[in-house]
Amino acid sequence: MKYSVTPQAQLTQGPEGQLEANGEIPERQNIVLHGIQKLERALTSLRNSMRAPSTMGKGSKVVVCGSPAVGKTAILEQLLYGNHVVGAGSGGTMEDIYLGSVETDRGVKEQLRLYDTEGLQEGAEFPRHYFTIGDAFILVYSVDSIESFRRVELLKRESDTFKDKKEAIVIVLGNKGDLSDQRQVDKEMAQEWAANEKVKLWEVSVTDRNTLLEPFTQLASRLNQVQTKSPFPLPGRKSKGTPSDT
């Protein structure tokens, strides 16, 4: 299957809470690309944002969360732009928002608003407002850190407490799958946990962009199905056991 992911823009939380699109970012924010690279990315984002394909879906909010240094920002940068440099430190993320369109398995382009959240230190609580706004959650851990996997387990339990208020899709990414000699999280154990939790889990690596495409394509496809599902029955159909009006 051919996968298609197109960047549209990057929004960054400003000092007063406003969102700035590809503009000057405060120094305390995460700045990944500089100079000509930043200009080229801004121009590409502008061109893509001006396109309005008739097959574009409604759009969904996707929250990306996990411990610090598991590669959340690297995953998004590599997925959308394909230019992440492995080993290049990006500093701590406060909150960045990326816009991208992902072609679903039905050929419809689903717009995703990807919230790149701050890495959670040990003992820190995940901000509750994300659970109320997110249509989907991507829980990220690093295969070379068992602590980061424990944090994902906790985030999944926390997300379950909000299911009565808002049904959301959850997927899990085990990043740095190429670091086999430093592995702390057993692959079979992680997959068994995911099966018990009824979530999809992929091991990925920013060194291989192809590993990122399938998870995001499947996520976009599921989100698109949720949005297009009608809450009303088709006219003329009657449920079994329901008497007709006379």
Secondary structure, DSSP 8 states (H G I E B T S, - for coil): ----EEEEEEEEE-TTS-EEESS---TTS-----HHHHHHHHHHHHHHHH---TTB---EEEEEEESTTSSHHHHHHHHHHS---TT------SEEEEEEEEE-TTS-EEEEEEEEE----TT----THHHHH-SEEEEEEETT-HHHHHHHHHHHHHHHTTTTT---EEEEEEE-TT-GGG--S-HHHHHHHHHHHT-EEEE-BTTBTHHHHHHHHHHHHHHHHHHH--SS--TT---TT-----
